[in-house]
Amino acid sequence: MIYYVLVSLFAPLFGAIFAGIFSGYKKNTLIGVVCSFLIIISMISSFILLEIVLNEGDLTVFLNDFMSAGYLNVNFSLSIDPLSTIMMVTVGIVASVVHIYSIGYMDRDEKFNKFFSFLGLFVFSMLILVMSDNFVGLFIGWEGVGLCSWLLIGFWYDKSNFSWCANEAFIMNRIADLGLLMGIFLIYSYTGSLNFDEVFLKIPNLPTYVVMWMGVFLFIGAMGKSAQFPLHTWLADAMAGPTPVSALIHAATMVTAGVYLVVRANEIFSAAIYVSEFIVILGAFVAIFAASMALVCDDLKKIIAYSTLSQLGYMFVAAGLGVYHIAIFHLVTHAFFKSLLFLCAGNIMHAMNDELDIKKMGGLYKFMKPTAILMVLASLALVGFYPFSGFFSKDKILESAFASGDYFIWVVLLIGALMTAFYSFRIIMLVFFGKSKFNHHPHEAKSFMLIALIPLAFLAVFAGFSEGKFNDFILKILPKFDKHVSHSTEIWLIILTLFCISLSTLFAIFAYKFNIFKQNLELNFIYRILKHEYFIPKFYKEFLAKSYVCVSEICASLDRVVIDKSVDLIANVLLYLGKKTDKMQSENLSFMLLLMIVGFIVILTFAFIFWRIRWI
């Protein structure tokens, strides 16, 4: 049994090391094949562990002592339970598809070998994050995925502004990670442990305000990793990285780590009621905030990134309401259809010679029918049409909000669903249909790349039907949600939601088929606000970044004027005294004896003074 645990965890690391050894050598397709094979082996082991947990129950695998300092003892041990195995399988499926797809996508890149090394290291870090049974292991994996994200976003660092995008993501995540670290310190100071089970057993006995601050600090960490407002701007800029990176990191794995943290620490957040209420409000705001920016964005990958941000808002609403199993279910279904959307976007980019402006596309359906079909399937799942997977998970979040009596939150989420339907089919219409706005002959992706996407398409369509078994499995360790609506109310809510998203979808198709939006719409005040992302990036640049630069310049001036000058003054004084005392070495015996007597008298005087002070 431990064999499967070790293979699942360390196979990606071996792939990263193997590819890393040859990172400085000429591109070799075999390296991509070997790394993909190891990821698939890891995925299969995760499935086997899922079956073992399903039949035999949870496992805790002790590997070694990790650190021991004073009363702090942390083990390198892994928790194999329903939550961790579901995350492992999800990461494994998406990572396997992304690795195979990347063999074709990165085929002409000189840094092919290095890319697979970074990908494998990321998967290993993500598995450490979700498999650890303590906060230290989680934090190590947390920082590992942040490092790999920085490496992969800035993979093409020699291109204009790409390294800046990587640094932005890294810095914003480090700011939020300080909150997570503070939360971990607070947890240890009040519980004396960092093991999940030991910590959560002690939570009911702690003061309410302490648990609240634990929740606050942990959620700050989750906000950064999951790009929640106001730490959201890095996610859209992270699209500078290769498209497979966006599919793996910024759709299915790393950005959902914040949701995983909230669900894993559900005992803390359940007790921190006000923090959970804030999570609901923030999640609902982000759901509609990000969707509104996607309505007018013309960058293909950024639209999908805003969509990811919006769906993360839905997940946090579910987690804040206490419907933790639905939050994870939406995380899983979203991983499948969103990674499929990103990889289809990669096909389009290659066909359009890396062009991302959807207004410069059109008519690609006749050139890329398989990609178009796959992207339509993913979009239908994202919007939430029956019987696609997104319907089962997103509809349950709306139902939970309604059942909780948070009718305003329900309305906001419904509006977010309307926006999702509109921008999803805005992409479809502008990219695949209408008049072509290019002069070259686009080409479809390689056959094996398209075949690799079929598992994601299958899961995007049919994964929702596993909801019952999924809930039975994960509710073994997560609290049940005890608020429900009547069956008739549930049916009416479903009908209303499907009716609204159908109208929004049909309106998008009609609007872009007959081009009803005029050019002067771009001059509209609201349009300009949305187009400029509510001017938040500009505010960060003009106010925060420039203020920080100004403070840094002031500190640099103080360093030069005060600190450097003080050090120089001390050095000059010592140099001056050295030159003066150098004259003592005059080789005049009488003068040197006089100095010795004077020194002896001074020492005796000081000794006498201190002796008197001692006896007073």
Residue, then its C-alpha position, 0 to 999 in steps of 0.5 A: m500500500i505504501y508503494y502506491v503512496l510513494v509512486s503517486l508522490f515521487a514519480p513526478l519528482f523523478g520526472a522533474i529530476f530526469a528532465g532537469i538533468f538534460s535541461g541544458y541539452k538539445k530538445n529531445t521528445l523522449i524526455g517529454v514522453v518519459c515525464s508524461f509516462l511518470i505522471i500517468i503512473s502517478m495518476i494510476s497510483s492515485f486512483i488505486l489509493l482512491e479505491i483503497v480509501l473507499n473500501e478500507g478507510d483513511l490512511t496515515v503514512f509516516l515516512n520520517d521525522f521532519m523537525s524537532a525543536g523544543y516542544l515542536n515535533v513535525n513528522f514527514s507524514l501523509s494523510i490519504d483520506p477522501l479529500s486528499t485522494i480526490m485532489m490527487v486524482t484531479v491533479g493527476i488527470v489534468a497533469s497527465v493530459v497537459h504533459i501529453y499535450s505539451i509534447g506537441y505544443m512545446d515541440r519547437d521550443e528550445k527549452f523543451n526539456k526544462f519545461f517538463s522539468f518545471l512541470g514535474l516539479f510543480v505536480f510534486s509540490m501540489l501533491i505535497l500540498v494536498m497529501s500532507d497531514n500537517f500545516v508545515g507540509l502544506f506550507i512547503g507544498w504551498e511555497g513550492v507551487g508558488l515557486c514553480s508558478w513563477l518559473l513557468i509564468g516567466f518561462w519565456y522571460d526573454k519576451s517583453n514584459f513576461s518576467w514582470c508578470a512572473n514577478e507580479a504573481f510571485i510578489m502578490n502570493r508572497i504578501a498573502d503567504l505571510g498571512l498563512l504563516m501568521g495563521i500557522f504560528l497562531i495555531y501552534s501557539y494555542t494548540g501546541s501542534l501543527n498536525f491537522d487532527e490534533v489541531f482540529l480536536k482542540i479548536p472547540n476549546l479555544p476562545t472565539y476570538v482566537v479561532m476567528w484570527m486563525g481563520v482570518f490569517l489562513f484566509i488571507g493566504a487563500m486569497g492570494k493563492s486563489a487570486q481573490f480581490p484585491l489580490h487578483t490582478w496577477l492571475a490575468d497577467a499570468m497568462a503570459g506563460p505557455t498555455p499548458v501552464s495556464a491549463l494546469i496551474h491557473a485553472a485546475t490546481m494551484v489557484t484552487a489551493g485556497v479553496y482546498l485550504v478552507v475545506r481542509a481547515n473547515e473546523i476552524f472556519s465553521a467556528a469562525i462564523y464572521v470569517s465564513e460570512f465574509i468569505v461568502i460575501l467576497g466570493a459572490f462579489v468576485a464571481i460577478f466582478a470577474a465575470s463583468m470584466a470578461l464581458v468586454c475583454d478581447d484577449l482569449k486567454k485573459i477571458i478564460a482567466y477571468s472566468t476562472l476567477s469568477q468560478l473560484g468565487y462560486m467555490f468560496v461561496a460554497a465553502g463560506l456557506g458550509v457546503y464544503h463537499i459542493a465546493i470541492f465538487h465544483l473544484v473538480t468539475h471546473a478543473f476538467f472543463k476549464s483546463l479543456l478550454f485553456l488547451c483549446a485556446g492553445n490550439i487556436m493560438h498556434a493556428m493564429n500564429d500566437e494571436l490572442d485578440i478574438k476580434k482578429m479571428g472569426g471563421l475558424y470552425k471550417f479550419m478547426k472543427p475538432t477544437a471548435i466542438l471540444m471548446v463548445l462542450a467545455s463552454l456548455a459545461l462552464v455555463g451550466f447546461y444539463p447534462f454537463s458537469g458544471f450544471f450539477s456543481k454550480d446549480k448546487i451552489l445556487e441552491s445552497a445559497f437559496a436554502s441558507g436564506d441568502y437571497f441576495i447572494w443567490v441573485v448575485l450568483l445568478i447574475g454571474a451565471l448570466m454573464t458567464a453564458f454571455y462571454s462564453f458564447r461571445i468567444i465561440m461566435l467571434v472565434f469560430f463563426g462570422k467573417s474571417k479577419f486573417n489572411h493566412h491558412p490556419h491549421e488544426a493541432k496535431s492528432f495526438m494533441l486532440i486525442a489527449l483532450i478527449p478524457l477532459a471532454f468526456l469528464a466535462v460532459f459526464a462527471g456530474f453524474s457521479e455527484g451522488k457517489f462523490n458526496d457519499f465518499i467525501l462526506k465521510i470526513l466533511p460536515k453535512f449541510d443541514k439546510h435544504v429546500s423542498h423538491s418542488t422549490e429545487i425544480w423551480l430553481i433549476i428551471l429558472t436558472l436554465f431559462c436565464i442562462s439559455l436566454s443569455t446564450l441565445f442573446a450572445i449568439f444573436a448579438y454576434k451573428f448579426n453584429i448588433f453592437k456598434q463600434n461607438l459602444e467602446l466609448n461608453f463609460i461603463y464599457r471603458i471601466l470594464k475594459h480597464e479592469y475597473f482601473i485597479p491595475k492602474f491604481y496599483k501602479e500609480f499609487l501603490a507601486k509608485s508610493y513604494v518606489c518613493v518610500s524606497e528612494i527616501c530610505a535609500s537617501l537616508d541610508r546614504v546620508v545617515i548610515d553611510k555617513s555615520v560609518d564614514l565618520i567613525a572610520n575617519v575619526l579612528l583614522y585620525l586618532g590612529k595618525k595622532t597616536d602613531k606619534m607615540q612610537s617615537e623611540n624616545l624611552s623617557f617619553m614612552l615611560l611617561l606615557m606608561i605612568v600616565g596610563f597606569i595612573v588613569i587605570l588606578t583612578f578608574a579602578f578606585i572610582f568603580w570600587r567606591i561605587r560598588w560599596i555605596 
